[in-house]
C-alpha cells in the first residue's frame, strides 16, 4: 500500500488552465481592496458616532426638559456643528 504523501499534487481544474492564476490574483487583489475600503468606512462611521455622542446627549436633555422636537433638533444641530468645527 502506497503512502498518501507519495502522490503527486493535483491542481484544481481552474488553476490547471493557462492564465487562470492571473484570475485568482485579480480576485485576491479585488478582495484586498474591498476589505481596505470596508475598514476605512467602519473607522469613519465610528469616529462620526463618537463625535455625535455629545450632541445626542444634549438633545435628549433638551427633549426631556421641553418636550419639543423642534428645540431638540436645533440643539442637536448646534452641538453637532460645534463638535465638527472643534475637530477641524
Residue pairs with C-beta under 8 A, 6 or more apart in sequence:
14 20
14 23
14 24
15 21
15 24
51 80
51 83
51 84
51 87
52 80
52 83
54 79
54 83
55 75
55 76
55 77
55 79
55 80
55 83
56 76
58 75
58 76
58 79
59 72
59 73
59 75
59 76
59 79
60 72
62 68
62 71
62 72
62 75
63 69
63 71
63 72
66 72
